[in-house]
C-alpha cells in the first residue's frame, strides 16, 4: 500500500514544484508530466495487483486527528476506480499543458496546474481510504481543488457565479456525508469502514435517514436530478482539461461512494431499489432532453453527463433489486453494468471534453453556431470527436455499447423474476434516451465539423498541437479497443461488482467469462465490418487509380448561391422533437418577424431554462429566506435589548441547573 502513498506524494510534490517554477514554464511543465508519470506507475501497479486477485495488505498508522486512524487499502472496487483516475488524470494533465500554452495567458497556468494535480491526488486517496475521517479529508480536498479549477478565470462574472454555486452545493453534500458517517459511527462505535460492515443493523427509521443522507451527499456530487444544479454551470467555466477530469472522474466519485456504502452495509429494501431505478431513469431522460437543446457544446456535454449518471444509477438500482431478491446473478450483472458504464463514460466523456477544448482554442467560442466546416481544417480533432460521439450514443462496436448491452440484458432477461412491467418499461425509456442521444450528438458533431464555416474564426481554424491530440488519440483508442475486445474491461467490472454484490470470486469470474464470450462475438463482428470497409476503400482506390478525379461544388438543388446561414442551426435541428416535448421543456421563444415589403431585419431566439436552477431553486431560496427572517425580528440594533437577552439566557440556565 506504500505505492498509493507514493503516487499521492508524487502528485503533491509536482503540484508544489509547478507553483515554485511558475516563472519558468518549461520546468513547471516537466514537473507536471513527471508527477503524473510517477503516480501512474505506482498506483497502476497496485491496481493491477488487486484486480489480478493477489492480496494487498492494508496500511494503518497513527494520525494527528483525535480518534482517527490513517487507514488505506485497495480492493477490486477501489482498483477499478483508481484505474479510471489514472487514465483520465494523465491524459487530461498532458493535454492541459498544450491547452494552457494555446490559451496565450487567458488560462492562468499556476492555479490550473496546482489544483489539477491536487484534484487527481485527492481522488486517488479517496478510493483507497478505509476510514470515514480520511475519506472526508480526501473528499473535501477534491471538492476545494475542483472549486479552484472552476474559478481559474475568476475575472469573468459567469465564472464567479458558477464557482459560488458549486461551492454551496458541494458543501451541502459534505454536510450530509458528515451526518451519515456520524450516524454510522455511533452505531458501530468506530469510524472504520470495517466496523460499519460488522455493526448490527440500524433501526428502520435510522436506516431510511442514512439512505437519504447518502443519496443527497453522494448524489449532489454525482449530479442526480434535481441535485445537478451546479454541474451545467461549473463544467463550462473550468478549463477543458479540468472539465474532462471533473466530468470523467470526479462526479463518478459520488457513484463510488454509493457503491462503497452498499458494499459495507449490504442489501437495501426492495422499495429503495425501485426508487433508485426510477431516479436513474428520470435523471437520464432529463439530462438528454436538456442536452439536446443546448448551443454551448460544453454545457451540452455537462447535461449529457447527467444523462449518463442516470443510466449508471439505473444499473446500480437493478443490482440492488437483485440483492433484495437474494438473486446473486442479477445483482452481479446490475452492478457490473453500472461499473462498466462508469469506466466507459469516463473515457468517452473525457475525450469529448478535450475535443471541445481543441475546438474552443481554434474558434474562440463555445457556441456551435459559430463553428462549421472544421472537418477540413481540423481533420484529426474532428475524427476523434466522431469516435467519442459514436461511443456516447452507444453504437457498436465502441465501448459505450458494452455497458448498455449489459443493462438491456438484465432488463430483458427471460425468467429472471423481475417482471415484464419493470423490465419492459425501463428498457423502453432507455431506448428513447439512446435515440435522443443520437439526435444530440449528430447535431453537435454535424454543426461543428460539417457544412460551411459559420464565422471568420471557423474559416481560419487550425489543427491542435500534438500534445493535445496525443491524449485524445489514446482515449479514442481505448474507446475502440474496449468495444472490439471487451473481455478485459468486462472482467474488471465483474471483479469489482463482486465486492458490492458480496459474490464469491469464482461466481464473478464465471459470469464475466459468460458475458465476455457474448460481447466478444459482437466485437469480432465489428472487426469484420471495419476490415470489410477497409477492403472496399482499397478496392475503390484501385479502380480510381488510373482515372482522373475532379472536385466540384456540391449540388445545390438548382440554387447556385448557398450561404452558411442556410444551414441547420442548433435550435432548428432538433425542432421535430422539441415541438413534441414543448410542455416538458418549457422553451421560451422571442421572435421578431420581418415587417413590410423591404424589411430591415428579423430575429428569432429560443432558450430552454433549467427548471431546477431557474424555478425550483429560487422558490426554495425565497422560502428559506422567509423562515430566516422570523428570528431577525429579535434583532433591533439596541445594545440594551441584547444585554437583556443574555441576562434572560443566564437566568434560564441557572434555573435549569437548580
N, C-alpha and C positions, 0 to 999 in steps of 0.2 A: 504493500500500500504506500510505500515511500515514493513510488512512481507518480501517484496522483499529486502528492505534495510537491514533488519536483516540477511537475507540469504547472501547477498553480504558481509556485515561486518563480518559474521561468517567465510566465506571463506578467507577474507583478514586477519583476526586475526589468523586463522590457518596457513596461509602462513608465517606470521611473526614468529609465535611460532615455526614452523618447522625449520626456519632458526636459531632462537636463540638456539634451542635444537639440533643443528646439531651434537654435540659431544655425545649426549645421544639419541641413535636411538630409544629405546622404547618410550621415551617421545615424540619425533618428530612424530613417527607413531601414537601415541594416539591423538596428536593434529590434524593430518590429518583426521583420522577417525571421531573424534568428530566434526570437522568443516564441513565435508561432511554430517554427520547425521543431524546437526542443520540446515544446508542450505536446505536439502531435506525436513525436517519437516516444515519449514517456507514457502518456495516457493511452496512446494507441496500442502499445504492447500490453498494458494492463487490461484493456478492454478485450483484446484478442484472447488473453489467458482466461478471463472469466467466461467468455462465450464458448470457448473450447471445452468447458466443463472442468477445468483444473481449479483446485481450491486456492483461493486468495485470502490469506488471513487478514482480519481487521486490524486497524491501528488505533490504539487507545492511549491517551495521555492526559495529564492534568491540564487544566485551563485556568486562566485568571478570573473568569466569571464565576461568581459564587454558585455552587450547586451544579456546575456544568462540567461535562467531560468532552474532550476533543476526541471524537469517535468517528472515524471514516471507514467505509467498507465498500466493496464492489460485488455486485451480483449481476446476473444476465440482464435484468431490467435496467439497472444503472449503466451497465456497459453499453447497452443499446443506445440510450440517450447520450452517453458520453461520446460515442462514435459520431452521432449527429452534430454535437457541439464542435468536435474537432474538424470534421469535414467542412461544415459551413463556416466555422470560425476562420479556418486557414484560407479558404477560398475568398471569403469576403474581406479578410485582412489584407491579403496580397492585392486584390482588386482595389481596395481602398487607397493604396499607395498611388496607383495610377489615377484614381478618381480625384484625389487631393491635388495631384500635380496638374490635372486637366482643368481644375476649377480656377486656377490662377489667383489664388488667395481668397476666393469667396467662401471656401470651407476652411475654417481655422484648423491648421494641421495639428497643433499641440493637443487641444482637448479632444479632437476626433480620434487621434491615436491613443491617448491615455485612457479615455473612457471605453473605447472599444476593447482594448486588451483587458481592462478590469472586468468588463461585461463577460468576456469569454472565460476568464479565470473564475469568476464567481459562479457561472453556470456549471463549470467542471466540478467545483467544490460542492455545489448544491446537490448534484446527483449522487455524490459519494457520502453525503452527511448521514449519520446514523443516530443523531441526537437532535432533539427539537430546537434547542438553542442554537446549535451550529447551523442547522437548516435555516433558521430565521435570520442569522447573521449573513449567510450567503444570499438569502432571498432579498434582503434589504440592500445589500451591496449591488446585486443585479439590478434592482429597481432604481437605485440612485445613479448608477452608471448609465443606464438607459435614459434617465432624465437628462444627464449631461450630454448625451448624443442628440436627443431630441432638441435640446436648447443650444446646439452648437452655433447656429446662425441667429442668435438672440436679438440681433438688431431689427429683425422683421417682426411686426406686431402679430402676424398669424403664428409665428414660431413661438413667441412668448405665450400666446393663448393656448396653443397645443401643449406646451411644456407644463403649464399650470394645471390644465385638465388632466394630463397624465399623472402628475404628482398627486393630485387629490384622489384619483381613482386607485392608484397603486397603494396608497396608504389606507384607504378604506379596506381593500383586500387584505393588507397586512394586519390590520386590527382584528379582522375576522379570524385570521390564522392564529394570532396570539391567543384569542379566546378559545379557539379549537384546541390548541396544544395545552392550554391551562386546564381545560375540561378533561382531556385525555390523561394529562399528567396527574391530576388529582385522583383520578380513578385508578391509575396504575401505580402511583407512588413514586414515579420516576419519569424523567423526560427522555429516556432511552427508547428508541423505536422497538427494540426487542421487548421492553416492558409493556408497551402498548399492545403488542401481539399476545402476550401472556396474561394480560389483565382480564378479570371477569367482565362479562358483557355489561354495558351500561343499561340503566332503566329505559323504558320505551321513550319517555319524553326527552331524556337527555340524548338518546340515540338520534332522534329527529333533529334536535338542536345541533348536534355535531354534524349531521349530514348537511343541514342548511348552511352552517358556518363554512364547511369545506367547499360547498358548491359556490358560495359567494366569494370566498377567499381565493380559491384556485380559478373559479370562473371569471373573476374580474381580470386576472392576468391573461387567461386564455381567450377571452372575448366572447363568452356565451351571451346570447341575446337575453335580456336587454342590458347586459353589463359591458357591452362592447364600445361604449360611447367615446373612449379615449383613442381607440385603435385607428379609426379612419382619419383622425386629426394628427396623431403623432407620427405615423409612418411617412406621410408626405413631407413632414417638417424635417425629419432626420436625413443625414446624408445617405445616399443609396446603399452603400455597403453596410451601414448601420441598420437601415431598414431591412436588408436581407437577413442579417443576424437576428433582428427582433422578430420578424415575421416567420423566418425559417426555424428558429430555435427558441427564442425567449418566450413567446406566447405558448409554446408547447411544453414549457416547464410547468405551466398550470395543469396540463394533462398528465405530466409525470407525477406531480403531487397528488392528483386524484387517484391515479393507478397505484402509487405507493401506499396511499391510505387504504385502498381496497385490499392490497396485498397484506397489510398489517392487521386490519380489523375483520377481514373475512366477508361473507355474503351480506348484501343488503336485502331489504324486503322486496317482494315482487312489485309492489306499488311504486317503490323508489326506482326500480329498474325501468318500469314503464315510463315514469316521469323523465328519466334520463334520455330514453329513446325519443319521447315526444319533444323534449327541449332541444335535442340534437337536430331533429327534423325541422323544427321551427327556425333554429339558428341557420341551418343550411339554406332553407328557402329564402329567408330574409336577406342573408348575405349575398346570394347570387342575384336576387331581384335588384338590389341597390347597386351592385357592381355593374349590372347591365346598363344603368342609366348614367354612369359617370363619364366625364370628359377628361379629367385628370387621371393619367394612367397609373400613378402611384396610389391615388385614392381608390381606383378600380381594383388594384391588386390588394389593397387593405381589406376592402369588402369581400374579395374573393377568399382571403384568409379566414374571415368569419365563416364563410360557407364551408370551407374545408374543416375548420374546427367543429362545425356542426356535424359533418359526416363522421369524424373521428369519435365525437361524443355519442353519436348513434351506435356505432360499433361497440364502444365501451358499455353502453346500456344493454346491448344484446348479450355481451359477455356476462354482465350482472344478472340478466334474466336466466342465463344458463346456470349460474351459481345458485340462484334462488330456487331453481327447479332440480337441483342436485344432478345436473346433466353436465359432466365434465367436458365432453366433446364439444357441446355448444358453447360452453364458457371459454374453452381454449380457442375455438375458432373466432369468437367475437373479439376477445382481447388481442389475438394475433392480427386480426384485420385492423383493429384500431392502431396497434403499434406499427404495422407495416405501412398504413396510410400516413401515419405521423412521419416516418422516415422519408417516404416518397414526397410528402408535402414540403418537408424541409429542403429537399433537393430542387424540385421544380419551381417552388416559390422563390427560393434564393436566386435561382437562375433568372427568373423574370424580373426581380427587383434589380439585379445587376444589369440586365439588358435595359431596363428603364433608365438607369443611371447613365449608361452609354448614350442613349438617345437624348437625354436631358443635356448632357455636356455638349452634344453635337448641335442640337437645335436651340437650346437655351430656354425651353419652356416644357412644362409637363402636360400641356394641353394637346391632345391628339388631333385637334382641329388645325394645329399649326404644323403638323408633320406631313406625311405622304411622300411617296416616291423614294423612300430610303433604301429600298432593296437594291437599287443601282449604285447608291452612294456608300452604303454600309452593308455590303453583302454578308460578311461574316456575322455581324451583330444580328441582322435580320434572320439568317439561317438558324442561329442558336435560339433566337426568340421563337421561331416557329416550332422548334423541338419542345421548348418549355410550354408553349401554348397548347400543343397537341397533348402533351403529358398531363397538364392540369385538367384537360377535358376528359381524361380517362380513356383515350383512344389507344387501342393496341397497335403495335407491340411496344408501348412505352410503359414506364413504371407506374404511372397513375392508374393504369388498367388493373394491375395486380391486386392492390389493396381493395379497390371497389369490387373486383370479382369475388373476393372472399366475403365481402359483406352481402352481396347478392346471393352467394352460395348459402350463407346462413339463412337468409330470409326465405329462399325458395327451396330449401332442402326438404324433400318429402319425408313424412313420418317423424319429424323432429319434435313434435308435440307442442309447438308454439302457436299453432292455429293459423288458418288461412287468412283471417282478418288482419292480424298483426303483420304477417309476412308480406301479403299481397299489397296492403295499403302502404307500408313503409317502402317496399320496392318500387311502387308506382311513384311515390313522392321523390325518391332518389333518382328515378329515371327522368322525371321532369327537371330536377335540379341539374342533371347532366346535360339535358337538352339546352337549358338556359345558359350553362357554362359554354357550350359550343357557340351560341349566339354572341355571348360576351367577348370571348377571345377571338372569334373570327372578326368581330368589329374592331377590337383593339389592334390585332395584327394587320388587318386589311387597311384600316385608315392610317396606320402609322407607316407601314412598309410598302404598300402597293399604291397604284394610281399615280397621280401627278403631285409634285410638291405644292403644298398649300401656303407656303410662306417663303420669303427670301432666305431665311436661315436654313430651312429644309433643303432648298436648292443648293446651298453652299456646305451642307453637312459632309463631314469626313469620318472615315472609319476610326474606331477607338484604337488605343495603343495595345501592344501585345500583352502588357502587364494587366490590362483589363480583360482582354479576350481570352487569355490563358485560363484563369479560374472559371470563366463562363463555359469554356470548352470542356473542362473537367467535369463540371456539374451536368452538362448536356450528355457527356459520355456515360456518366453514372445513370442518368435517366434512361438512356437507350440500353445500357448493359443490363440493368435490373429488369427491364421489360423483355429483353431477348433471353436472358439467362437468370430467371428469378430464384433459382434454388438457394443460393447463399443468403439472400435477403429474407426469404421465407423461413429458413432455418433459424436465423437470428430472431425474427419476430416470434416464432413459436417458442423458442427457448426463453425469451423474455416473458411471453404470455404465461408460461408455466409458473413463474413466480406469483403472478396475480391470481391465476385460477387455482393455485396450490396443486397443480398436477405434477405427477412424478416425471422425472426426466425421460424415461422410456416412452411414456404416453405422448409427451410433447414431441419427441423425435419421430415417433410413428406417424403422428398427424402431419408433421412438417414434410415427411417424405411423401405422404399421400398427395398433399396439395402441390408439392414441388413437381411431382411427375405430371400432374394435370396441367399446371401452368407452363411447364417446360414444353409440352406439346404445342401450346399456343405460341410460346416463344420461338419454337422451331418453325411454325407456320409463318411467323413474322420474318424470320431469317430467310425463308424461302421466297416470300414476297419481295424483300429487299434485293435478294440475288436475282430474281426474275426481272425486277425493274432495272437493275444494272445491266443485265444481258440485253434487254430491249433498247436501252440507251446506247449500248455499244453497237447493236445491230443498226440502229438508226444512223449513228455516226458513220458506220461503214458504208451505208447506202448513199449518204450525202458527201462522202469523201471526195469524189471526183466531180461533184456538181457545184455550180456557183449558187451560193445562198445570199440573198439580198435582204436588207432590212427596209421596212416601210412603216408608215403610220398605221395605227390601229383603226380598223373600220369604224366610223362614227355613225352608222345607220343613216347615211345621207347628209349628216350635219358635219360640215368641214371645219368648224371653228370651236372645238370644245375647250372649256376652261376648267381650272381646278374647282371653281365654285359650283360646277355642275355635278360634282361627285357627292356620294353619300356623306352625311355629317354624323357626328356622334349621337345626335338626337334622332335623326331620321332613320338610321339603320335599324334600331330595334322597335320602330313605331308599331308594326303589326302586333307585337306582344305588349308593349306599354299601353296601348289603347284598350286592350282587353283587361289589363290589370290596373286601369287608371284609378279605381276606387281604393285599391290596396296601396298604391304608390303615392297617391295624392300629389301628382306632379303639378307644379304651378307654371302657368304659361303667360307670357306677356307678348302680345302681337301688335304691331303697327302696320296694317296693310297699306299697300300703295293707294294713293288717292289722286284722282284726276287722270287726264289723258297722258300727261307727261310728269309722272311723279318724281319728286326729288330723291326720296329714299323710302325704304321699307325695312322693317326689322322684326325678328322673331327670336324669342329667348324662352327656354324651358329650364326648370330646376326642380329636382326631386329632393325635398328636405328629409333628413333622417328623423323619424318621429321620436325616437328615444332621446336624441340630443336636443331637438328643437321644440318638442311639445311636452313630452313627459318629464324631462329633467327640469325645465323652467317651472312647471306646475308643482313638482315636488319641492323645488327650492323655495317657491313662494309659501308653501305650506309650512316648511321648516322655519322660515323667517317669521311667519305668524306665531308659531309656538314660542320661538325665542323672544319675541317682543313682549311676551307676558312678564317674565322676570325683569325685563328692562324698566318696567313701570316702578320698580322699587328703587331705581337709581335716579335721584333728582339733582345730584351735584352739590348737596349741602353736607358739610362735614359733621354737623351736629346729628344729622339723621344717621350717618354711617356709624358714629360712636354709639348711638342708641341701639343699632343692630348688633354691634359687637357686645355691648353690655347685656342685651337680651339673650344672646347665644351663650355667654358665660354663665348667666343665671340658670338657664335651662340645663347646661352641662352639670353644674353643681347639684341641682335638684335631682338629676338622673343618677348621679353618683350616690346621693343620700338614699 
